[in-house]
Amino acid sequence: MLYTLELRNKYHEKFRLQKDNSWRKLDPGIISLISEDFATTDSKELIEKSCPINKNYLSDEVVLNEKSYSLLGLFRGYVTDDTTMKYYSTILRKDYPKMPEREQLIDCIKNGNDWVDNSLVLNINGCFELQQHSVDDLSTVLRFQTIPARNRRVGHQWDNEPDDYFQRFIDLYYTSAISYWIIHLKTGEILHYTLGSCNSDLSSLLSELKTTEENWIPQY
């Protein structure tokens, strides 16, 4: 698994960091590597390049096509104007990863602690976890809206709720997770955030995921 570093503007145009610290514009939908691309197996090295507090930080501005842009960090803010770009990271895989499991999601929810705020996260290994604090790392594919403490949505209190209600709750989260997992596999994108809703049908998503696996080609 390799990490690359990109810049993205308001119009979703992407520029990938090169080994000589220049930037290469990517064609839409193309994520494959060329020999000049910067790529690393160490996510901390990539974070250092995009975070001002680190000695290997690249810059807080960049000039592309004779135009200067201010830069937003990997974990901060959104691009809203023509003078700003944001750091993003892409994950490229050789092997097709295991898919997120519904039963593991159920275990994660039922074994959580309802006395604290929880954020449900789907990580790059296809596993669900509950986090009590936002973590600035590159292991997150998808983060759901925080579940407030004592909301009765995490923990064994679900044992006292009607099962059909619990299954609908799980389906809501699982369907959304699978939809973003498919996006991740096709684009390498990480650090998504969602409120939890999803308009897609789970069976259709699972069929699409199976097709993605059948047609999988190593990404580097």
N, C-alpha and C positions, 0 to 999 in steps of 0.2 A: 504494500500500500504506500503510495506516494502523495505528498502534499505539494501543491503549487500555490503561488501567490498571484492574485489578479487585482486590477483596479477596474471599477465599474462606474459608469457615469449615469446621468439621469435617464438616458435613452437605452440603458442596459447594454451598451457596447462594452466589451471586455478587452483588457490589455494584460498580457501575462509577463511577469518578471523574467528577465533573461539572466544568464550567468554573469554578464558584464554590467548588470544593474540597469540596463535599458528595458524598454517595454515593447512587446510585440502585440499588435492588434489581432484578436482571434476572429475567425469567421464564425458567423452565427451557427450554433449547434455543434461546433467542433471543439472537442476537449483534448484530443490526442496530443502527445508530446512530440517536439522536435529536439534535436540534439542541443540546441542553444538554450532551451528552456531551463530555468532554475526549478529544481524539484528536490525534495528531501523526505526521508522517512521520519525525521525528528520534528514533530509539530512545534516544539519549544523554539527551535531555530527560526521557524517561520514567524512565530509570534514576536520574537525579538526584532525581526526586520520591520514589523508594522506597529511597534509600540514605542513611544517616545522615551520611556524610562530606561530602555535598554541600550547598551553601547553599540549594538549592531543595527540600530534603527536607520532606515533608509532616508526619510525626509518627511516633513509635514507639508510639502508641496511638490508638484511635479509639472514639467513642461512637456506637453504632447502636441505635435503639429503646430508648434510655435504659440501655443496657448497655455497659460499657467492655471493650475487647479490647486485648491487647497484639498487636503486629504483627511478623511475620517478613518479611525482605527477599525480593526476587525470586529470589535465588540461594542462599538459606539455609533449611534445615530443613523440617519437615513439621508440619502442624497435628494435634495429638493430643488436645486438650481443648477444652472449651466456652468458654475465656477467651482463646483465641488465634485470630487470623486471619492469612492470608498474602497478600502481594502476588502477583498474576499479571498477565501481559500477554496480550492477544488481538491477533492480526493479521487485519485485514480487507483483502480484495482486490477490485479491480474486474475485473481480467483473470484468466482461468484460467491458472495457471502450467504450465510444462513439467513432465512427470512425471520422477521419478528413473529413471535408465537403468542397466540391469544391466551393460552394457559399461563404463560410466564407473566403476561400483563395482569391477569387475575391475581396471581400470587403476589405480585408487586403491590397492587392496590390493597389487598386484604391484609398484608403484613405491614402496612404503613402505620405511622403514628398520627392520629387525628388531632393531637394537642399542639401541633406545630403547623406552620404554613408549609405546603408541599407543591413542588413543581414536577409534574410527570415529564420525563425525558426519554426519548428514544436515541440510543447512542450508535456509534458507527459500527458496533459489533452486532447490531440488530436486537439489543436487549433493552428492556424498559427498566427505569430506576426512578426513585423519588429523591429529589434534591431539596434541601431546606434553604440553600443559598445559591444564587447564580454563580456559576463557575466559569471563569474566562479561560476556556481551553477549546480545543478543536475536536473533541470527542462527541459532540452533540449534532445529530442530524435534525432533530425536532424537539422543541420545548413547547409544552402546553401552558396555557394561562394558569397562574398560581391558584391552587385550591386553598382557601383560607382555613386556618385552624378551627377546629370544632365545627366543621361544616358537615360532618357525618358522611363524607365521600371517600374517606381513607380509613382503613383499619377493619377490625373484626365486627364492628357494629353492622356491617353489611349482612352478617349472619342473621340479623333480626328483621331484615327487609325482604319484601317479596322477591323471589328469584327472577321473575320476568322483568322487574324494574332494574335489578342489578345487571341482567344480561343486556338490556337496552343501553344502560350506562357504559358497559364495556364495549359494546358494538360501536358506540359513538366515537370513543377514543381509538379503538382498533382500526376502524375504517379510515379515520383521518391519518393515523400513523402509516398505514399501508400506502395511502395516496402519496404521502411525502417520501416514503421509502422508495417508491418507483421513480419519483423525480430525482432523488439522490443517486440511484443506480445509473440513470440515463445521463445526468449532467454533472455528477460529482459534487453538487452543492450541499453545503451543511449550514448549521446555525439558523434553521427556519424557526418561526414562531407562529403559533396558531391559537385561536380561542377554543378550538376543539370541533367546530362544525365542519361537515363535509357533505357535499351534494352528490357525491358518487355512490354507486351501488357496490357493496363489498364483494359480491360474487364476480362482478365485472372487473374489479380491481385485482382480485386474486387470479382471474384468468389472464389479465394483462401481465401480472407478475410472473406467471408460469411461462408465458411467451417470452418475456425478457430473459428468463433463465435459459430457455431453449436456444435463444439466439445470441447468448452471451459471447462476446469477444474480448479477450484481455485488453485493457485500456492503455497498457504500455508494455 
